[in-house]
């Protein structure tokens, strides 16, 4: 159980709403990590930009990168 409650789309500012919309269009959900970071919009934006740079650049397919992230979290007993 998290100590900081993840925010709902109706609770965030316009910049965060745009980021949330991007997640909804691409994956159909908003990861809790980003919903929680929305309490600090600058951190949310920085994390989102970093996330995009990792997943959307390079020669490794986006889906493979996602699967690797899920598998690494499982191996570390971390809820992804």
mmCIF file of the N, C-alpha and C atoms, coordinates in Angstrom:
data_MODEL
# 
_entry.id   MODEL 
# 
loop_
_atom_site.group_PDB 
_atom_site.id 
_atom_site.type_symbol 
_atom_site.label_atom_id 
_atom_site.label_alt_id 
_atom_site.label_comp_id 
_atom_site.label_asym_id 
_atom_site.label_entity_id 
_atom_site.label_seq_id 
_atom_site.pdbx_PDB_ins_code 
_atom_site.Cartn_x 
_atom_site.Cartn_y 
_atom_site.Cartn_z 
_atom_site.occupancy 
_atom_site.B_iso_or_equiv 
_atom_site.pdbx_formal_charge 
_atom_site.auth_seq_id 
_atom_site.auth_comp_id 
_atom_site.auth_asym_id 
_atom_site.auth_atom_id 
_atom_site.pdbx_PDB_model_num 
ATOM 1   N N  . UNK A 1 1  ? 0.843  -1.182  0.000   1.00 0.00 ? 1  UNK A N  1 
ATOM 2   C CA . UNK A 1 1  ? 0.000  0.000   0.000   1.00 0.00 ? 1  UNK A CA 1 
ATOM 3   C C  . UNK A 1 1  ? 0.888  1.246   0.000   1.00 0.00 ? 1  UNK A C  1 
ATOM 4   N N  . UNK A 1 2  ? 0.596  2.147   -0.893  1.00 0.00 ? 2  UNK A N  1 
ATOM 5   C CA . UNK A 1 2  ? 1.399  3.362   -0.994  1.00 0.00 ? 2  UNK A CA 1 
ATOM 6   C C  . UNK A 1 2  ? 1.012  4.362   0.089   1.00 0.00 ? 2  UNK A C  1 
ATOM 7   N N  . UNK A 1 3  ? 1.955  5.176   0.455   1.00 0.00 ? 3  UNK A N  1 
ATOM 8   C CA . UNK A 1 3  ? 1.694  6.228   1.442   1.00 0.00 ? 3  UNK A CA 1 
ATOM 9   C C  . UNK A 1 3  ? 1.115  7.463   0.781   1.00 0.00 ? 3  UNK A C  1 
ATOM 10  N N  . UNK A 1 4  ? 1.519  7.698   -0.446  1.00 0.00 ? 4  UNK A N  1 
ATOM 11  C CA . UNK A 1 4  ? 1.032  8.866   -1.179  1.00 0.00 ? 4  UNK A CA 1 
ATOM 12  C C  . UNK A 1 4  ? 0.004  8.385   -2.188  1.00 0.00 ? 4  UNK A C  1 
ATOM 13  N N  . UNK A 1 5  ? -1.177 8.911   -2.106  1.00 0.00 ? 5  UNK A N  1 
ATOM 14  C CA . UNK A 1 5  ? -2.270 8.477   -2.956  1.00 0.00 ? 5  UNK A CA 1 
ATOM 15  C C  . UNK A 1 5  ? -2.054 8.925   -4.399  1.00 0.00 ? 5  UNK A C  1 
ATOM 16  N N  . UNK A 1 6  ? -2.105 7.996   -5.355  1.00 0.00 ? 6  UNK A N  1 
ATOM 17  C CA . UNK A 1 6  ? -2.024 8.386   -6.766  1.00 0.00 ? 6  UNK A CA 1 
ATOM 18  C C  . UNK A 1 6  ? -3.230 9.260   -7.138  1.00 0.00 ? 6  UNK A C  1 
ATOM 19  N N  . UNK A 1 7  ? -2.981 10.292  -7.922  1.00 0.00 ? 7  UNK A N  1 
ATOM 20  C CA . UNK A 1 7  ? -4.048 11.217  -8.300  1.00 0.00 ? 7  UNK A CA 1 
ATOM 21  C C  . UNK A 1 7  ? -4.853 10.696  -9.480  1.00 0.00 ? 7  UNK A C  1 
ATOM 22  N N  . UNK A 1 8  ? -6.099 11.082  -9.508  1.00 0.00 ? 8  UNK A N  1 
ATOM 23  C CA . UNK A 1 8  ? -6.996 10.793  -10.624 1.00 0.00 ? 8  UNK A CA 1 
ATOM 24  C C  . UNK A 1 8  ? -6.850 11.914  -11.657 1.00 0.00 ? 8  UNK A C  1 
ATOM 25  N N  . UNK A 1 9  ? -7.161 11.632  -12.921 1.00 0.00 ? 9  UNK A N  1 
ATOM 26  C CA . UNK A 1 9  ? -7.047 12.667  -13.960 1.00 0.00 ? 9  UNK A CA 1 
ATOM 27  C C  . UNK A 1 9  ? -7.795 13.965  -13.632 1.00 0.00 ? 9  UNK A C  1 
ATOM 28  N N  . UNK A 1 10 ? -8.920 13.877  -12.956 1.00 0.00 ? 10 UNK A N  1 
ATOM 29  C CA . UNK A 1 10 ? -9.692 15.089  -12.639 1.00 0.00 ? 10 UNK A CA 1 
ATOM 30  C C  . UNK A 1 10 ? -9.029 15.958  -11.574 1.00 0.00 ? 10 UNK A C  1 
ATOM 31  N N  . UNK A 1 11 ? -7.985 15.428  -10.914 1.00 0.00 ? 11 UNK A N  1 
ATOM 32  C CA . UNK A 1 11 ? -7.331 16.144  -9.830  1.00 0.00 ? 11 UNK A CA 1 
ATOM 33  C C  . UNK A 1 11 ? -6.043 16.857  -10.235 1.00 0.00 ? 11 UNK A C  1 
ATOM 34  N N  . UNK A 1 12 ? -5.639 16.744  -11.486 1.00 0.00 ? 12 UNK A N  1 
ATOM 35  C CA . UNK A 1 12 ? -4.330 17.265  -11.889 1.00 0.00 ? 12 UNK A CA 1 
ATOM 36  C C  . UNK A 1 12 ? -4.454 18.509  -12.763 1.00 0.00 ? 12 UNK A C  1 
ATOM 37  N N  . UNK A 1 13 ? -3.322 19.216  -12.925 1.00 0.00 ? 13 UNK A N  1 
ATOM 38  C CA . UNK A 1 13 ? -3.314 20.413  -13.762 1.00 0.00 ? 13 UNK A CA 1 
ATOM 39  C C  . UNK A 1 13 ? -3.305 20.024  -15.245 1.00 0.00 ? 13 UNK A C  1 
ATOM 40  N N  . UNK A 1 14 ? -3.378 21.031  -16.102 1.00 0.00 ? 14 UNK A N  1 
ATOM 41  C CA . UNK A 1 14 ? -3.493 20.769  -17.542 1.00 0.00 ? 14 UNK A CA 1 
ATOM 42  C C  . UNK A 1 14 ? -2.289 20.047  -18.136 1.00 0.00 ? 14 UNK A C  1 
ATOM 43  N N  . UNK A 1 15 ? -1.086 20.391  -17.686 1.00 0.00 ? 15 UNK A N  1 
ATOM 44  C CA . UNK A 1 15 ? 0.107  19.722  -18.214 1.00 0.00 ? 15 UNK A CA 1 
ATOM 45  C C  . UNK A 1 15 ? 0.091  18.233  -17.844 1.00 0.00 ? 15 UNK A C  1 
ATOM 46  N N  . UNK A 1 16 ? -0.284 17.940  -16.607 1.00 0.00 ? 16 UNK A N  1 
ATOM 47  C CA . UNK A 1 16 ? -0.367 16.541  -16.176 1.00 0.00 ? 16 UNK A CA 1 
ATOM 48  C C  . UNK A 1 16 ? -1.480 15.816  -16.934 1.00 0.00 ? 16 UNK A C  1 
ATOM 49  N N  . UNK A 1 17 ? -2.569 16.505  -17.210 1.00 0.00 ? 17 UNK A N  1 
ATOM 50  C CA . UNK A 1 17 ? -3.663 15.881  -17.976 1.00 0.00 ? 17 UNK A CA 1 
ATOM 51  C C  . UNK A 1 17 ? -3.182 15.455  -19.360 1.00 0.00 ? 17 UNK A C  1 
ATOM 52  N N  . UNK A 1 18 ? -2.340 16.276  -19.982 1.00 0.00 ? 18 UNK A N  1 
ATOM 53  C CA . UNK A 1 18 ? -1.792 15.928  -21.294 1.00 0.00 ? 18 UNK A CA 1 
ATOM 54  C C  . UNK A 1 18 ? -0.936 14.663  -21.204 1.00 0.00 ? 18 UNK A C  1 
ATOM 55  N N  . UNK A 1 19 ? -0.134 14.576  -20.165 1.00 0.00 ? 19 UNK A N  1 
ATOM 56  C CA . UNK A 1 19 ? 0.704  13.393  -19.964 1.00 0.00 ? 19 UNK A CA 1 
ATOM 57  C C  . UNK A 1 19 ? -0.180 12.168  -19.704 1.00 0.00 ? 19 UNK A C  1 
ATOM 58  N N  . UNK A 1 20 ? -1.188 12.334  -18.870 1.00 0.00 ? 20 UNK A N  1 
ATOM 59  C CA . UNK A 1 20 ? -2.114 11.237  -18.594 1.00 0.00 ? 20 UNK A CA 1 
ATOM 60  C C  . UNK A 1 20 ? -2.805 10.785  -19.882 1.00 0.00 ? 20 UNK A C  1 
ATOM 61  N N  . UNK A 1 21 ? -3.216 11.742  -20.706 1.00 0.00 ? 21 UNK A N  1 
ATOM 62  C CA . UNK A 1 21 ? -3.866 11.400  -21.979 1.00 0.00 ? 21 UNK A CA 1 
ATOM 63  C C  . UNK A 1 21 ? -2.937 10.603  -22.883 1.00 0.00 ? 21 UNK A C  1 
ATOM 64  N N  . UNK A 1 22 ? -1.663 10.985  -22.904 1.00 0.00 ? 22 UNK A N  1 
ATOM 65  C CA . UNK A 1 22 ? -0.688 10.258  -23.710 1.00 0.00 ? 22 UNK A CA 1 
ATOM 66  C C  . UNK A 1 22 ? -0.629 8.799   -23.270 1.00 0.00 ? 22 UNK A C  1 
ATOM 67  N N  . UNK A 1 23 ? -0.569 8.567   -21.961 1.00 0.00 ? 23 UNK A N  1 
ATOM 68  C CA . UNK A 1 23 ? -0.555 7.200   -21.455 1.00 0.00 ? 23 UNK A CA 1 
ATOM 69  C C  . UNK A 1 23 ? -1.842 6.462   -21.823 1.00 0.00 ? 23 UNK A C  1 
ATOM 70  N N  . UNK A 1 24 ? -2.971 7.117   -21.658 1.00 0.00 ? 24 UNK A N  1 
ATOM 71  C CA . UNK A 1 24 ? -4.248 6.473   -21.961 1.00 0.00 ? 24 UNK A CA 1 
ATOM 72  C C  . UNK A 1 24 ? -4.341 6.072   -23.429 1.00 0.00 ? 24 UNK A C  1 
ATOM 73  N N  . UNK A 1 25 ? -3.881 6.931   -24.321 1.00 0.00 ? 25 UNK A N  1 
ATOM 74  C CA . UNK A 1 25 ? -3.931 6.622   -25.751 1.00 0.00 ? 25 UNK A CA 1 
ATOM 75  C C  . UNK A 1 25 ? -2.975 5.494   -26.106 1.00 0.00 ? 25 UNK A C  1 
ATOM 76  N N  . UNK A 1 26 ? -1.805 5.486   -25.498 1.00 0.00 ? 26 UNK A N  1 
ATOM 77  C CA . UNK A 1 26 ? -0.775 4.516   -25.862 1.00 0.00 ? 26 UNK A CA 1 
ATOM 78  C C  . UNK A 1 26 ? -0.944 3.166   -25.176 1.00 0.00 ? 26 UNK A C  1 
ATOM 79  N N  . UNK A 1 27 ? -1.360 3.157   -23.896 1.00 0.00 ? 27 UNK A N  1 
ATOM 80  C CA . UNK A 1 27 ? -1.414 1.905   -23.147 1.00 0.00 ? 27 UNK A CA 1 
ATOM 81  C C  . UNK A 1 27 ? -2.766 1.585   -22.545 1.00 0.00 ? 27 UNK A C  1 
ATOM 82  N N  . UNK A 1 28 ? -3.677 2.546   -22.548 1.00 0.00 ? 28 UNK A N  1 
ATOM 83  C CA . UNK A 1 28 ? -5.000 2.287   -21.989 1.00 0.00 ? 28 UNK A CA 1 
ATOM 84  C C  . UNK A 1 28 ? -5.086 2.485   -20.479 1.00 0.00 ? 28 UNK A C  1 
ATOM 85  N N  . UNK A 1 29 ? -3.970 2.881   -19.856 1.00 0.00 ? 29 UNK A N  1 
ATOM 86  C CA . UNK A 1 29 ? -3.983 3.162   -18.420 1.00 0.00 ? 29 UNK A CA 1 
ATOM 87  C C  . UNK A 1 29 ? -2.881 4.167   -18.094 1.00 0.00 ? 29 UNK A C  1 
ATOM 88  N N  . UNK A 1 30 ? -2.924 4.654   -16.880 1.00 0.00 ? 30 UNK A N  1 
ATOM 89  C CA . UNK A 1 30 ? -1.893 5.586   -16.406 1.00 0.00 ? 30 UNK A CA 1 
ATOM 90  C C  . UNK A 1 30 ? -1.146 4.869   -15.292 1.00 0.00 ? 30 UNK A C  1 
ATOM 91  N N  . UNK A 1 31 ? 0.136  4.595   -15.473 1.00 0.00 ? 31 UNK A N  1 
ATOM 92  C CA . UNK A 1 31 ? 0.872  3.901   -14.415 1.00 0.00 ? 31 UNK A CA 1 
ATOM 93  C C  . UNK A 1 31 ? 0.806  4.655   -13.082 1.00 0.00 ? 31 UNK A C  1 
ATOM 94  N N  . UNK A 1 32 ? 0.644  3.899   -11.993 1.00 0.00 ? 32 UNK A N  1 
ATOM 95  C CA . UNK A 1 32 ? 0.537  4.515   -10.668 1.00 0.00 ? 32 UNK A CA 1 
ATOM 96  C C  . UNK A 1 32 ? 1.725  5.393   -10.327 1.00 0.00 ? 32 UNK A C  1 
ATOM 97  N N  . UNK A 1 33 ? 2.913  5.015   -10.804 1.00 0.00 ? 33 UNK A N  1 
ATOM 98  C CA . UNK A 1 33 ? 4.095  5.840   -10.527 1.00 0.00 ? 33 UNK A CA 1 
ATOM 99  C C  . UNK A 1 33 ? 3.877  7.271   -11.032 1.00 0.00 ? 33 UNK A C  1 
ATOM 100 N N  . UNK A 1 34 ? 3.316  7.404   -12.230 1.00 0.00 ? 34 UNK A N  1 
ATOM 101 C CA . UNK A 1 34 ? 3.100  8.730   -12.805 1.00 0.00 ? 34 UNK A CA 1 
ATOM 102 C C  . UNK A 1 34 ? 1.909  9.431   -12.158 1.00 0.00 ? 34 UNK A C  1 
ATOM 103 N N  . UNK A 1 35 ? 0.914  8.662   -11.754 1.00 0.00 ? 35 UNK A N  1 
ATOM 104 C CA . UNK A 1 35 ? -0.221 9.254   -11.042 1.00 0.00 ? 35 UNK A CA 1 
ATOM 105 C C  . UNK A 1 35 ? 0.233  9.810   -9.695  1.00 0.00 ? 35 UNK A C  1 
ATOM 106 N N  . UNK A 1 36 ? 1.193  9.146   -9.061  1.00 0.00 ? 36 UNK A N  1 
ATOM 107 C CA . UNK A 1 36 ? 1.720  9.620   -7.784  1.00 0.00 ? 36 UNK A CA 1 
ATOM 108 C C  . UNK A 1 36 ? 2.633  10.824  -7.989  1.00 0.00 ? 36 UNK A C  1 
ATOM 109 N N  . UNK A 1 37 ? 3.470  10.767  -9.028  1.00 0.00 ? 37 UNK A N  1 
ATOM 110 C CA . UNK A 1 37 ? 4.350  11.904  -9.317  1.00 0.00 ? 37 UNK A CA 1 
ATOM 111 C C  . UNK A 1 37 ? 3.566  13.175  -9.664  1.00 0.00 ? 37 UNK A C  1 
ATOM 112 N N  . UNK A 1 38 ? 2.321  13.039  -10.045 1.00 0.00 ? 38 UNK A N  1 
ATOM 113 C CA . UNK A 1 38 ? 1.503  14.203  -10.408 1.00 0.00 ? 38 UNK A CA 1 
ATOM 114 C C  . UNK A 1 38 ? 1.323  15.167  -9.231  1.00 0.00 ? 38 UNK A C  1 
ATOM 115 N N  . UNK A 1 39 ? 1.623  14.722  -8.012  1.00 0.00 ? 39 UNK A N  1 
ATOM 116 C CA . UNK A 1 39 ? 1.602  15.640  -6.862  1.00 0.00 ? 39 UNK A CA 1 
ATOM 117 C C  . UNK A 1 39 ? 2.661  16.727  -7.021  1.00 0.00 ? 39 UNK A C  1 
ATOM 118 N N  . UNK A 1 40 ? 3.707  16.400  -7.783  1.00 0.00 ? 40 UNK A N  1 
ATOM 119 C CA . UNK A 1 40 ? 4.801  17.337  -8.076  1.00 0.00 ? 40 UNK A CA 1 
ATOM 120 C C  . UNK A 1 40 ? 4.934  17.436  -9.592  1.00 0.00 ? 40 UNK A C  1 
ATOM 121 N N  . UNK A 1 41 ? 4.207  18.350  -10.235 1.00 0.00 ? 41 UNK A N  1 
ATOM 122 C CA . UNK A 1 41 ? 4.169  18.420  -11.692 1.00 0.00 ? 41 UNK A CA 1 
ATOM 123 C C  . UNK A 1 41 ? 5.533  18.475  -12.384 1.00 0.00 ? 41 UNK A C  1 
ATOM 124 N N  . UNK A 1 42 ? 6.511  19.171  -11.800 1.00 0.00 ? 42 UNK A N  1 
ATOM 125 C CA . UNK A 1 42 ? 7.844  19.226  -12.429 1.00 0.00 ? 42 UNK A CA 1 
ATOM 126 C C  . UNK A 1 42 ? 8.494  17.839  -12.444 1.00 0.00 ? 42 UNK A C  1 
ATOM 127 N N  . UNK A 1 43 ? 8.336  17.100  -11.364 1.00 0.00 ? 43 UNK A N  1 
ATOM 128 C CA . UNK A 1 43 ? 8.878  15.736  -11.324 1.00 0.00 ? 43 UNK A CA 1 
ATOM 129 C C  . UNK A 1 43 ? 8.154  14.838  -12.311 1.00 0.00 ? 43 UNK A C  1 
ATOM 130 N N  . UNK A 1 44 ? 6.854  15.006  -12.415 1.00 0.00 ? 44 UNK A N  1 
ATOM 131 C CA . UNK A 1 44 ? 6.072  14.222  -13.379 1.00 0.00 ? 44 UNK A CA 1 
ATOM 132 C C  . UNK A 1 44 ? 6.578  14.467  -14.793 1.00 0.00 ? 44 UNK A C  1 
ATOM 133 N N  . UNK A 1 45 ? 6.756  15.712  -15.160 1.00 0.00 ? 45 UNK A N  1 
ATOM 134 C CA . UNK A 1 45 ? 7.213  16.060  -16.511 1.00 0.00 ? 45 UNK A CA 1 
ATOM 135 C C  . UNK A 1 45 ? 8.603  15.496  -16.784 1.00 0.00 ? 45 UNK A C  1 
ATOM 136 N N  . UNK A 1 46 ? 9.507  15.643  -15.816 1.00 0.00 ? 46 UNK A N  1 
ATOM 137 C CA . UNK A 1 46 ? 10.866 15.139  -15.981 1.00 0.00 ? 46 UNK A CA 1 
ATOM 138 C C  . UNK A 1 46 ? 10.868 13.622  -16.124 1.00 0.00 ? 46 UNK A C  1 
ATOM 139 N N  . UNK A 1 47 ? 10.116 12.932  -15.279 1.00 0.00 ? 47 UNK A N  1 
ATOM 140 C CA . UNK A 1 47 ? 10.060 11.465  -15.340 1.00 0.00 ? 47 UNK A CA 1 
ATOM 141 C C  . UNK A 1 47 ? 9.429  11.005  -16.652 1.00 0.00 ? 47 UNK A C  1 
ATOM 142 N N  . UNK A 1 48 ? 8.390  11.699  -17.086 1.00 0.00 ? 48 UNK A N  1 
ATOM 143 C CA . UNK A 1 48 ? 7.733  11.345  -18.341 1.00 0.00 ? 48 UNK A CA 1 
ATOM 144 C C  . UNK A 1 48 ? 8.686  11.519  -19.523 1.00 0.00 ? 48 UNK A C  1 
ATOM 145 N N  . UNK A 1 49 ? 9.398  12.629  -19.565 1.00 0.00 ? 49 UNK A N  1 
ATOM 146 C CA . UNK A 1 49 ? 10.349 12.864  -20.652 1.00 0.00 ? 49 UNK A CA 1 
ATOM 147 C C  . UNK A 1 49 ? 11.444 11.790  -20.656 1.00 0.00 ? 49 UNK A C  1 
ATOM 148 N N  . UNK A 1 50 ? 11.916 11.435  -19.481 1.00 0.00 ? 50 UNK A N  1 
ATOM 149 C CA . UNK A 1 50 ? 12.946 10.394  -19.366 1.00 0.00 ? 50 UNK A CA 1 
ATOM 150 C C  . UNK A 1 50 ? 12.388 9.041   -19.830 1.00 0.00 ? 50 UNK A C  1 
ATOM 151 N N  . UNK A 1 51 ? 11.198 8.717   -19.388 1.00 0.00 ? 51 UNK A N  1 
ATOM 152 C CA . UNK A 1 51 ? 10.517 7.488   -19.769 1.00 0.00 ? 51 UNK A CA 1 
ATOM 153 C C  . UNK A 1 51 ? 10.360 7.404   -21.285 1.00 0.00 ? 51 UNK A C  1 
ATOM 154 N N  . UNK A 1 52 ? 9.936  8.496   -21.898 1.00 0.00 ? 52 UNK A N  1 
ATOM 155 C CA . UNK A 1 52 ? 9.758  8.538   -23.353 1.00 0.00 ? 52 UNK A CA 1 
ATOM 156 C C  . UNK A 1 52 ? 11.092 8.364   -24.079 1.00 0.00 ? 52 UNK A C  1 
ATOM 157 N N  . UNK A 1 53 ? 12.133 9.019   -23.576 1.00 0.00 ? 53 UNK A N  1 
ATOM 158 C CA . UNK A 1 53 ? 13.449 8.923   -24.210 1.00 0.00 ? 53 UNK A CA 1 
ATOM 159 C C  . UNK A 1 53 ? 13.964 7.485   -24.176 1.00 0.00 ? 53 UNK A C  1 
ATOM 160 N N  . UNK A 1 54 ? 13.720 6.798   -23.086 1.00 0.00 ? 54 UNK A N  1 
ATOM 161 C CA . UNK A 1 54 ? 14.180 5.410   -22.975 1.00 0.00 ? 54 UNK A CA 1 
ATOM 162 C C  . UNK A 1 54 ? 13.368 4.489   -23.880 1.00 0.00 ? 54 UNK A C  1 
ATOM 163 N N  . UNK A 1 55 ? 12.059 4.608   -23.822 1.00 0.00 ? 55 UNK A N  1 
ATOM 164 C CA . UNK A 1 55 ? 11.203 3.654   -24.534 1.00 0.00 ? 55 UNK A CA 1 
ATOM 165 C C  . UNK A 1 55 ? 11.047 3.943   -26.024 1.00 0.00 ? 55 UNK A C  1 
ATOM 166 N N  . UNK A 1 56 ? 11.197 5.175   -26.434 1.00 0.00 ? 56 UNK A N  1 
ATOM 167 C CA . UNK A 1 56 ? 10.880 5.515   -27.827 1.00 0.00 ? 56 UNK A CA 1 
ATOM 168 C C  . UNK A 1 56 ? 12.095 5.826   -28.691 1.00 0.00 ? 56 UNK A C  1 
ATOM 169 N N  . UNK A 1 57 ? 13.291 5.610   -28.171 1.00 0.00 ? 57 UNK A N  1 
ATOM 170 C CA . UNK A 1 57 ? 14.484 5.829   -28.987 1.00 0.00 ? 57 UNK A CA 1 
ATOM 171 C C  . UNK A 1 57 ? 15.299 4.542   -29.022 1.00 0.00 ? 57 UNK A C  1 
ATOM 172 N N  . UNK A 1 58 ? 16.221 4.472   -29.947 1.00 0.00 ? 58 UNK A N  1 
ATOM 173 C CA . UNK A 1 58 ? 17.089 3.307   -30.046 1.00 0.00 ? 58 UNK A CA 1 
ATOM 174 C C  . UNK A 1 58 ? 16.544 2.260   -31.006 1.00 0.00 ? 58 UNK A C  1 
ATOM 175 N N  . UNK A 1 59 ? 17.212 1.138   -31.051 1.00 0.00 ? 59 UNK A N  1 
ATOM 176 C CA . UNK A 1 59 ? 16.862 0.096   -32.021 1.00 0.00 ? 59 UNK A CA 1 
ATOM 177 C C  . UNK A 1 59 ? 16.043 -1.045  -31.421 1.00 0.00 ? 59 UNK A C  1 
ATOM 178 N N  . UNK A 1 60 ? 15.935 -1.104  -30.099 1.00 0.00 ? 60 UNK A N  1 
ATOM 179 C CA . UNK A 1 60 ? 15.142 -2.153  -29.459 1.00 0.00 ? 60 UNK A CA 1 
ATOM 180 C C  . UNK A 1 60 ? 13.670 -1.744  -29.514 1.00 0.00 ? 60 UNK A C  1 
ATOM 181 N N  . UNK A 1 61 ? 12.820 -2.676  -29.904 1.00 0.00 ? 61 UNK A N  1 
ATOM 182 C CA . UNK A 1 61 ? 11.386 -2.427  -30.049 1.00 0.00 ? 61 UNK A CA 1 
ATOM 183 C C  . UNK A 1 61 ? 10.747 -1.995  -28.720 1.00 0.00 ? 61 UNK A C  1 
ATOM 184 N N  . UNK A 1 62 ? 9.816  -1.067  -28.805 1.00 0.00 ? 62 UNK A N  1 
ATOM 185 C CA . UNK A 1 62 ? 9.093  -0.530  -27.650 1.00 0.00 ? 62 UNK A CA 1 
ATOM 186 C C  . UNK A 1 62 ? 8.484  -1.654  -26.808 1.00 0.00 ? 62 UNK A C  1 
ATOM 187 N N  . UNK A 1 63 ? 7.814  -2.603  -27.457 1.00 0.00 ? 63 UNK A N  1 
ATOM 188 C CA . UNK A 1 63 ? 7.153  -3.682  -26.719 1.00 0.00 ? 63 UNK A CA 1 
ATOM 189 C C  . UNK A 1 63 ? 8.158  -4.563  -25.981 1.00 0.00 ? 63 UNK A C  1 
ATOM 190 N N  . UNK A 1 64 ? 9.303  -4.809  -26.583 1.00 0.00 ? 64 UNK A N  1 
ATOM 191 C CA . UNK A 1 64 ? 10.328 -5.604  -25.917 1.00 0.00 ? 64 UNK A CA 1 
ATOM 192 C C  . UNK A 1 64 ? 10.846 -4.864  -24.682 1.00 0.00 ? 64 UNK A C  1 
ATOM 193 N N  . UNK A 1 65 ? 11.030 -3.562  -24.802 1.00 0.00 ? 65 UNK A N  1 
ATOM 194 C CA . UNK A 1 65 ? 11.469 -2.776  -23.650 1.00 0.00 ? 65 UNK A CA 1 
ATOM 195 C C  . UNK A 1 65 ? 10.441 -2.865  -22.519 1.00 0.00 ? 65 UNK A C  1 
ATOM 196 N N  . UNK A 1 66 ? 9.170  -2.797  -22.870 1.00 0.00 ? 66 UNK A N  1 
ATOM 197 C CA . UNK A 1 66 ? 8.104  -2.919  -21.876 1.00 0.00 ? 66 UNK A CA 1 
ATOM 198 C C  . UNK A 1 66 ? 8.149  -4.287  -21.204 1.00 0.00 ? 66 UNK A C  1 
ATOM 199 N N  . UNK A 1 67 ? 8.304  -5.337  -21.993 1.00 0.00 ? 67 UNK A N  1 
ATOM 200 C CA . UNK A 1 67 ? 8.359  -6.690  -21.433 1.00 0.00 ? 67 UNK A CA 1 
ATOM 201 C C  . UNK A 1 67 ? 9.563  -6.845  -20.505 1.00 0.00 ? 67 UNK A C  1 
ATOM 202 N N  . UNK A 1 68 ? 10.683 -6.252  -20.883 1.00 0.00 ? 68 UNK A N  1 
ATOM 203 C CA . UNK A 1 68 ? 11.874 -6.305  -20.033 1.00 0.00 ? 68 UNK A CA 1 
ATOM 204 C C  . UNK A 1 68 ? 11.617 -5.606  -18.697 1.00 0.00 ? 68 UNK A C  1 
ATOM 205 N N  . UNK A 1 69 ? 10.947 -4.476  -18.749 1.00 0.00 ? 69 UNK A N  1 
ATOM 206 C CA . UNK A 1 69 ? 10.615 -3.757  -17.517 1.00 0.00 ? 69 UNK A CA 1 
ATOM 207 C C  . UNK A 1 69 ? 9.729  -4.574  -16.600 1.00 0.00 ? 69 UNK A C  1 
ATOM 208 N N  . UNK A 1 70 ? 8.750  -5.241  -17.179 1.00 0.00 ? 70 UNK A N  1 
ATOM 209 C CA . UNK A 1 70 ? 7.864  -6.096  -16.386 1.00 0.00 ? 70 UNK A CA 1 
ATOM 210 C C  . UNK A 1 70 ? 8.650  -7.253  -15.779 1.00 0.00 ? 70 UNK A C  1 
ATOM 211 N N  . UNK A 1 71 ? 9.478  -7.900  -16.594 1.00 0.00 ? 71 UNK A N  1 
ATOM 212 C CA . UNK A 1 71 ? 10.247 -9.056  -16.112 1.00 0.00 ? 71 UNK A CA 1 
ATOM 213 C C  . UNK A 1 71 ? 11.235 -8.658  -15.014 1.00 0.00 ? 71 UNK A C  1 
ATOM 214 N N  . UNK A 1 72 ? 11.919 -7.551  -15.181 1.00 0.00 ? 72 UNK A N  1 
ATOM 215 C CA . UNK A 1 72 ? 12.868 -7.103  -14.153 1.00 0.00 ? 72 UNK A CA 1 
ATOM 216 C C  . UNK A 1 72 ? 12.128 -6.803  -12.853 1.00 0.00 ? 72 UNK A C  1 
ATOM 217 N N  . UNK A 1 73 ? 10.955 -6.193  -12.944 1.00 0.00 ? 73 UNK A N  1 
ATOM 218 C CA . UNK A 1 73 ? 10.194 -5.913  -11.723 1.00 0.00 ? 73 UNK A CA 1 
ATOM 219 C C  . UNK A 1 73 ? 9.751  -7.203  -11.049 1.00 0.00 ? 73 UNK A C  1 
ATOM 220 N N  . UNK A 1 74 ? 9.372  -8.214  -11.843 1.00 0.00 ? 74 UNK A N  1 
ATOM 221 C CA . UNK A 1 74 ? 9.009  -9.511  -11.263 1.00 0.00 ? 74 UNK A CA 1 
ATOM 222 C C  . UNK A 1 74 ? 10.197 -10.139 -10.553 1.00 0.00 ? 74 UNK A C  1 
ATOM 223 N N  . UNK A 1 75 ? 11.341 -10.114 -11.197 1.00 0.00 ? 75 UNK A N  1 
ATOM 224 C CA . UNK A 1 75 ? 12.546 -10.716 -10.611 1.00 0.00 ? 75 UNK A CA 1 
ATOM 225 C C  . UNK A 1 75 ? 12.933 -10.038 -9.301  1.00 0.00 ? 75 UNK A C  1 
ATOM 226 N N  . UNK A 1 76 ? 12.619 -8.759  -9.177  1.00 0.00 ? 76 UNK A N  1 
ATOM 227 C CA . UNK A 1 76 ? 12.927 -7.995  -7.971  1.00 0.00 ? 76 UNK A CA 1 
ATOM 228 C C  . UNK A 1 76 ? 11.750 -7.918  -7.000  1.00 0.00 ? 76 UNK A C  1 
ATOM 229 N N  . UNK A 1 77 ? 10.712 -8.701  -7.285  1.00 0.00 ? 77 UNK A N  1 
ATOM 230 C CA . UNK A 1 77 ? 9.505  -8.735  -6.461  1.00 0.00 ? 77 UNK A CA 1 
ATOM 231 C C  . UNK A 1 77 ? 8.936  -7.338  -6.246  1.00 0.00 ? 77 UNK A C  1 
ATOM 232 N N  . UNK A 1 78 ? 8.873  -6.600  -7.336  1.00 0.00 ? 78 UNK A N  1 
ATOM 233 C CA . UNK A 1 78 ? 8.385  -5.234  -7.328  1.00 0.00 ? 78 UNK A CA 1 
ATOM 234 C C  . UNK A 1 78 ? 7.130  -5.145  -8.199  1.00 0.00 ? 78 UNK A C  1 
ATOM 235 N N  . UNK A 1 79 ? 6.080  -4.554  -7.672  1.00 0.00 ? 79 UNK A N  1 
ATOM 236 C CA . UNK A 1 79 ? 4.867  -4.378  -8.465  1.00 0.00 ? 79 UNK A CA 1 
ATOM 237 C C  . UNK A 1 79 ? 5.114  -3.311  -9.509  1.00 0.00 ? 79 UNK A C  1 
ATOM 238 N N  . UNK A 1 80 ? 4.975  -3.657  -10.782 1.00 0.00 ? 80 UNK A N  1 
ATOM 239 C CA . UNK A 1 80 ? 5.225  -2.721  -11.869 1.00 0.00 ? 80 UNK A CA 1 
ATOM 240 C C  . UNK A 1 80 ? 3.950  -2.052  -12.276 1.00 0.00 ? 80 UNK A C  1 
# 
